[in-house]
Amino acid sequence: MHLIRRSATASGAPAASPPPPTLPGPFSTEQRARKAALETASVLEAELTARIQGEVRFDDVSRMLYATDASNYEIEPIGVVIPRTGDDVTAAIEIAVSHGVPILPRGGGSSLAGQTVGAALVIDMSKYLNRVLSFHPETRSVTVEPGINLDMLNRQVKAHGLMFGPDPSSSNRATIGGVIGNNSAGAHSILYGMTSEHLSNVRVQLADGGRVDLGPGTVADFTKRAGTDDAYGRLLKKLLAFRGERHDVIAAGFPPHWRRATGYSLDQFLKPDDAFNPARLIASSEGTLATVLSATMSLVDIPPKTGLVLLQFDDLIEAMEATSAILETEPSAIELMDRMLINLTRQQPLYSTQIAFIDGDPAGILAVEYYGRDDIELQRKCDHLTQHLRQ
């Protein structure tokens, strides 16, 4: 598996057209670097335009637009490719790698920590690569392109009573590729865990030009396949060697938290021999290990009924301490609104009416949700919570 490095400090190359003028006199180191970047961008743009069917954008406006995401960071990319096909993605990566240019896959740009900005060739999957490739409601699985956003996916499977379990708040923008890259969770992670737990198979493009399909299997099967001299075999050989060499180190030092999305998913190397799935290594890698071309995900049943209990607290610490007891009643979700969020919401005319039920000036509100088959079951669960907290 190949690490694609991103520049952490560069501001990105300026537009490649028109060609840079020849500067008189001796160049400083900075001027030489700028001139080389301009020349590289110009050649890169020309080669991409000649080879791919999608859009190639190296103009100032496009690079400015792609310099930001939902975070506070702003870094201009070298250029932008909006691929129409998986072959476009492969071609863009091959051309970028041949010029030593970093690669940055991008989805909806909803990242809050700058994951989709950098001095790189940005590959925006969201415009064209957003189809459902196959759907099998009987096995509750769906294969999609990386640019489809979660709301669009859920609309297409809703008629079968299914949905994608993890539900980040940015679901109307967040794409499957980004959800995998960040190993997203959401308010219902109590029930459904994180995206990696719903990821079955991926087709990825490696930086060295290989396109491979990753999925579940046994270590014995992977070991046999690792003997072949192709991109997949070579990758498996490296992964299995790493698993054997680093297993004890990972077991001793990997954080035990169940909801964790920082750093690589090294805990996957700790899975038993019959449960090791290399596809899940892509989760939480933020596009640095490989570029996702398609992914097969498992789905969950849409709950028949939902019920909500709202708990007001005069002390925020008390509200947080109550969470442990609430979890014992097996809710589907718990969300906290503190005083600041309540007051800000009250100041917005479009949203203030939606929290009119809040009485007075509490330090915090806990919204506790339950799933149930019918109203009777929901009422029983809500009553049980009240009784449990009074004990």
Legacy VTK file of the C-alpha trace (Angstrom):
# vtk DataFile Version 3.0
C-alpha trace
ASCII
DATASET POLYDATA
POINTS 391 float
0.000 0.000 0.000
1.512 3.329 -0.993
1.470 6.524 1.009
0.601 9.613 -1.032
2.161 12.582 0.710
0.537 15.990 0.802
2.428 19.240 1.046
1.836 20.833 4.436
3.153 24.321 3.724
3.046 25.149 0.018
0.398 27.544 -1.215
0.004 25.723 -4.540
1.138 26.536 -8.049
-0.386 29.538 -9.877
-2.291 29.123 -13.122
-0.422 27.276 -15.835
-1.611 29.490 -18.692
-0.161 31.580 -20.181
3.384 30.131 -20.000
5.612 31.863 -17.440
7.818 34.676 -18.781
11.569 34.336 -18.753
12.921 36.391 -15.882
16.069 38.447 -16.539
19.117 38.089 -14.385
19.963 35.432 -11.790
17.088 33.619 -10.068
16.738 33.239 -6.337
15.970 29.800 -4.946
12.349 30.825 -4.469
12.083 32.122 -8.042
13.529 28.895 -9.444
11.058 26.830 -7.434
8.168 29.015 -8.601
9.250 28.763 -12.228
9.601 24.974 -11.960
6.130 24.724 -10.383
4.648 26.788 -13.200
6.259 24.606 -15.823
5.115 21.415 -14.094
1.552 22.707 -13.820
1.538 23.687 -17.493
2.717 20.248 -18.619
0.349 18.520 -16.186
-2.634 20.470 -17.479
-1.787 19.675 -21.097
-1.354 15.948 -20.480
-4.541 15.683 -18.435
-6.573 17.567 -21.044
-5.338 15.257 -23.779
-6.072 12.058 -21.899
-9.202 12.286 -19.762
-12.869 12.778 -20.629
-13.669 14.809 -17.529
-12.964 18.405 -16.650
-9.475 19.809 -16.132
-9.356 23.094 -14.242
-6.130 24.976 -13.636
-7.555 28.517 -13.797
-7.265 30.912 -10.871
-10.979 30.876 -9.999
-11.236 27.083 -9.831
-8.107 26.773 -7.749
-9.416 29.450 -5.394
-12.729 27.603 -4.993
-10.979 24.321 -4.214
-8.571 25.984 -1.778
-11.134 25.707 1.017
-13.480 23.195 2.589
-15.592 23.352 5.751
-12.456 23.877 7.850
-10.514 27.084 8.534
-7.679 26.055 6.211
-6.980 27.606 2.822
-4.387 26.064 0.497
-4.557 26.470 -3.268
-4.291 23.209 -5.217
-1.973 22.817 -8.180
-4.993 21.994 -10.300
-8.341 20.231 -10.273
-9.634 17.205 -12.166
-13.335 16.306 -12.195
-13.359 12.757 -13.591
-16.287 11.270 -15.491
-15.110 7.659 -15.214
-12.893 5.447 -13.137
-10.449 5.414 -16.032
-10.206 9.185 -15.709
-9.207 8.762 -12.080
-6.569 6.208 -13.010
-5.173 8.438 -15.754
-5.060 11.481 -13.483
-3.156 9.564 -10.814
-0.709 8.077 -13.302
0.041 11.480 -14.835
0.388 13.193 -11.451
2.713 10.491 -10.123
4.884 10.715 -13.236
5.512 14.385 -12.405
5.921 13.885 -8.665
2.705 15.799 -7.951
0.706 14.871 -4.794
-2.816 13.474 -5.227
-5.801 14.598 -3.174
-9.168 12.824 -3.680
-12.097 15.038 -2.697
-15.794 14.478 -2.065
-18.268 17.025 -0.721
-15.670 19.194 1.002
-17.475 18.895 4.352
-14.298 18.026 6.266
-13.657 20.112 9.366
-9.906 19.522 9.679
-8.640 20.414 6.195
-8.646 16.879 4.800
-9.689 18.027 1.318
-7.338 20.976 0.801
-3.663 20.891 -0.101
-1.016 21.810 -2.660
-1.873 18.814 -4.829
-3.858 17.669 -7.829
-7.391 17.598 -6.424
-9.624 14.863 -7.884
-13.261 15.812 -7.248
-15.436 12.694 -7.339
-18.742 14.321 -6.439
-19.960 15.703 -9.784
-20.019 12.591 -11.990
-18.934 9.519 -9.995
-22.088 9.352 -7.891
-23.996 6.305 -9.132
-25.336 3.193 -7.434
-23.603 0.410 -9.350
-25.512 -2.521 -7.832
-28.051 -3.047 -5.068
-29.017 -6.336 -3.425
-31.788 -5.756 -0.887
-31.952 -9.467 -0.035
-28.395 -9.335 1.317
-28.674 -5.693 2.411
-25.650 -4.608 0.400
-25.007 -1.865 -2.127
-22.052 -0.998 -4.363
-21.580 2.676 -5.149
-19.155 5.128 -6.705
-17.234 7.305 -4.244
-18.955 10.590 -5.136
-22.502 9.691 -4.067
-23.630 11.551 -0.956
-25.366 9.749 1.887
-28.772 11.360 1.463
-28.821 10.413 -2.217
-27.874 6.837 -1.352
-30.514 6.562 1.349
-33.217 7.861 -0.989
-32.431 5.105 -3.469
-32.639 2.258 -0.937
-35.446 3.625 1.251
-38.213 1.864 -0.700
-36.758 -1.457 0.483
-36.823 -0.394 4.128
-33.050 0.020 4.257
-30.557 2.772 5.004
-26.846 3.303 5.606
-26.217 3.072 9.355
-23.609 5.772 10.087
-25.259 9.182 9.840
-22.856 12.137 10.050
-24.616 15.494 10.307
-23.271 16.486 6.879
-25.078 13.598 5.146
-26.593 15.862 2.471
-23.046 16.731 1.334
-20.727 14.035 2.655
-19.861 11.465 -0.010
-19.201 7.780 0.517
-15.558 8.273 -0.433
-15.181 10.929 2.258
-17.199 8.946 4.777
-14.830 6.009 4.248
-11.747 8.226 4.333
-12.782 9.764 7.652
-14.354 6.579 9.055
-17.430 8.631 9.863
-19.942 7.731 12.542
-22.795 9.995 13.633
-25.436 10.300 16.303
-26.421 6.623 15.988
-22.932 5.178 16.386
-24.202 3.621 19.628
-26.101 1.169 17.448
-24.244 1.122 14.162
-20.634 1.850 15.052
-18.387 3.439 12.459
-18.198 3.272 8.677
-15.425 0.648 8.701
-17.864 -1.828 10.263
-20.150 -1.446 7.231
-17.407 -1.581 4.592
-17.183 -4.929 2.827
-15.231 -4.427 -0.406
-13.453 -1.615 -2.205
-11.928 -1.164 -5.625
-8.983 1.186 -5.323
-6.338 2.769 -7.492
-2.827 2.616 -6.072
-0.247 5.321 -6.631
2.022 2.907 -8.527
-0.639 2.354 -11.192
-2.238 -0.845 -9.926
-6.009 -1.192 -9.597
-7.018 -3.804 -7.015
-10.156 -5.174 -5.373
-9.957 -5.586 -1.613
-12.403 -7.574 0.471
-12.881 -10.205 3.174
-11.085 -13.533 3.243
-8.838 -15.701 5.356
-5.168 -15.165 5.973
-4.529 -18.553 4.390
-6.253 -17.458 1.185
-4.457 -14.124 1.194
-1.115 -15.879 1.690
-1.689 -18.025 -1.407
-2.713 -15.001 -3.445
0.325 -13.043 -2.242
2.511 -15.396 -4.249
1.417 -13.886 -7.571
3.511 -11.143 -9.137
0.825 -8.551 -9.813
-0.347 -5.394 -8.027
-2.744 -7.283 -5.758
-0.291 -10.037 -4.915
2.512 -7.598 -4.118
0.179 -5.529 -1.942
-1.024 -8.574 0.005
2.562 -9.704 0.551
3.426 -6.351 2.137
0.264 -6.271 4.240
0.756 -9.787 5.585
4.400 -9.089 6.379
3.436 -5.903 8.227
0.715 -7.777 10.109
3.167 -10.388 11.292
5.942 -7.971 12.218
3.862 -5.306 13.957
1.020 -7.282 15.533
2.343 -7.156 19.106
3.311 -3.474 18.884
-0.162 -2.534 17.629
-1.846 -4.685 20.279
0.161 -3.009 23.030
-0.249 0.581 21.904
-3.436 0.997 19.869
-6.092 3.097 21.671
-8.907 0.934 23.077
-11.660 3.465 22.345
-14.503 2.087 20.250
-15.291 5.383 18.518
-11.937 6.513 17.151
-11.208 8.131 13.810
-7.730 9.583 14.217
-4.881 7.920 12.372
-4.807 4.741 10.353
-7.019 1.737 11.174
-4.135 -0.371 12.422
-6.500 -2.276 14.685
-7.626 -4.180 11.584
-4.290 -6.032 11.723
-5.375 -7.436 15.095
-8.402 -9.239 13.661
-8.389 -13.060 13.738
-7.096 -14.910 10.691
-10.617 -15.591 9.439
-11.815 -11.978 9.927
-9.016 -9.923 8.353
-10.387 -7.610 5.669
-7.813 -5.384 3.903
-10.633 -3.186 2.563
-11.193 -1.789 6.047
-7.652 -0.426 6.161
-8.868 2.242 3.737
-11.281 3.563 6.384
-9.788 6.509 8.284
-6.867 6.831 5.831
-8.195 10.121 4.357
-7.219 9.140 0.818
-3.518 8.714 1.578
-3.248 4.942 1.044
-5.266 4.551 -2.132
-8.027 6.244 -4.118
-11.448 4.613 -3.854
-13.123 3.878 -7.203
-16.099 1.955 -5.787
-17.200 0.532 -2.463
-19.577 -2.174 -1.324
-21.362 -1.299 1.900
-23.767 -3.141 4.184
-27.125 -1.544 4.991
-29.410 -1.664 8.028
-33.176 -1.706 8.492
-34.998 1.602 8.841
-36.492 1.657 12.355
-40.305 1.340 12.368
-40.777 3.887 15.174
-38.649 6.401 17.067
-39.265 8.077 20.404
-37.463 10.961 22.107
-36.930 11.848 25.767
-35.632 15.344 26.567
-33.793 15.810 29.856
-32.998 19.295 31.196
-30.050 19.844 33.536
-29.043 22.822 35.645
-25.427 21.618 35.675
-23.509 20.575 32.540
-21.226 18.177 34.399
-24.283 16.436 35.829
-25.664 16.035 32.308
-22.469 14.409 31.081
-22.286 12.115 34.109
-25.822 10.937 33.422
-24.784 9.620 30.017
-23.277 6.438 31.459
-26.530 5.559 33.194
-28.547 6.390 30.081
-26.405 4.044 27.977
-27.473 1.181 30.250
-31.023 1.562 28.862
-29.814 0.862 25.295
-30.855 4.052 23.488
-30.326 4.517 19.756
-28.749 7.960 20.200
-27.801 10.570 22.811
-27.118 14.189 21.909
-26.124 17.106 24.172
-27.119 20.759 23.676
-25.326 23.107 26.051
-26.439 26.604 27.059
-24.382 28.319 24.370
-25.923 26.233 21.582
-29.417 26.743 23.029
-28.979 30.514 23.185
-27.534 30.730 19.667
-30.447 28.680 18.330
-32.954 30.905 20.097
-31.470 33.910 18.298
-32.205 32.419 14.868
-35.826 32.959 13.755
-35.791 29.927 11.459
-34.759 27.565 14.258
-35.954 29.147 17.503
-39.444 27.645 17.237
-37.957 24.168 17.022
-36.646 24.384 20.596
-39.638 26.204 22.092
-40.192 23.205 24.355
-37.079 24.084 26.396
-38.125 25.622 29.690
-36.109 28.425 31.257
-32.322 28.641 30.994
-30.900 25.131 31.522
-27.168 24.475 31.458
-27.782 21.634 29.034
-30.309 19.366 27.359
-29.822 15.650 26.692
-31.932 14.308 23.827
-32.254 10.530 24.219
-33.707 8.563 21.312
-35.121 5.036 21.252
-36.152 2.726 18.423
-39.169 0.469 18.739
-41.581 -1.723 16.820
-44.621 0.284 17.943
-45.779 3.053 20.277
-46.237 0.647 23.178
-42.603 -0.475 23.040
-41.406 3.112 22.765
-43.450 4.195 25.771
-42.064 1.282 27.776
-38.474 2.263 26.929
-39.060 5.929 27.769
-40.675 5.037 31.091
-37.805 2.702 31.880
-35.310 5.560 31.353
-37.176 7.789 33.791
-37.275 5.073 36.425
-33.618 4.163 35.868
-32.423 7.738 36.384
-34.419 8.108 39.602
-32.781 5.076 41.203
LINES 1 392
391 0 1 2 3 4 5 6 7 8 9 10 11 12 13 14 15 16 17 18 19 20 21 22 23 24 25 26 27 28 29 30 31 32 33 34 35 36 37 38 39 40 41 42 43 44 45 46 47 48 49 50 51 52 53 54 55 56 57 58 59 60 61 62 63 64 65 66 67 68 69 70 71 72 73 74 75 76 77 78 79 80 81 82 83 84 85 86 87 88 89 90 91 92 93 94 95 96 97 98 99 100 101 102 103 104 105 106 107 108 109 110 111 112 113 114 115 116 117 118 119 120 121 122 123 124 125 126 127 128 129 130 131 132 133 134 135 136 137 138 139 140 141 142 143 144 145 146 147 148 149 150 151 152 153 154 155 156 157 158 159 160 161 162 163 164 165 166 167 168 169 170 171 172 173 174 175 176 177 178 179 180 181 182 183 184 185 186 187 188 189 190 191 192 193 194 195 196 197 198 199 200 201 202 203 204 205 206 207 208 209 210 211 212 213 214 215 216 217 218 219 220 221 222 223 224 225 226 227 228 229 230 231 232 233 234 235 236 237 238 239 240 241 242 243 244 245 246 247 248 249 250 251 252 253 254 255 256 257 258 259 260 261 262 263 264 265 266 267 268 269 270 271 272 273 274 275 276 277 278 279 280 281 282 283 284 285 286 287 288 289 290 291 292 293 294 295 296 297 298 299 300 301 302 303 304 305 306 307 308 309 310 311 312 313 314 315 316 317 318 319 320 321 322 323 324 325 326 327 328 329 330 331 332 333 334 335 336 337 338 339 340 341 342 343 344 345 346 347 348 349 350 351 352 353 354 355 356 357 358 359 360 361 362 363 364 365 366 367 368 369 370 371 372 373 374 375 376 377 378 379 380 381 382 383 384 385 386 387 388 389 390
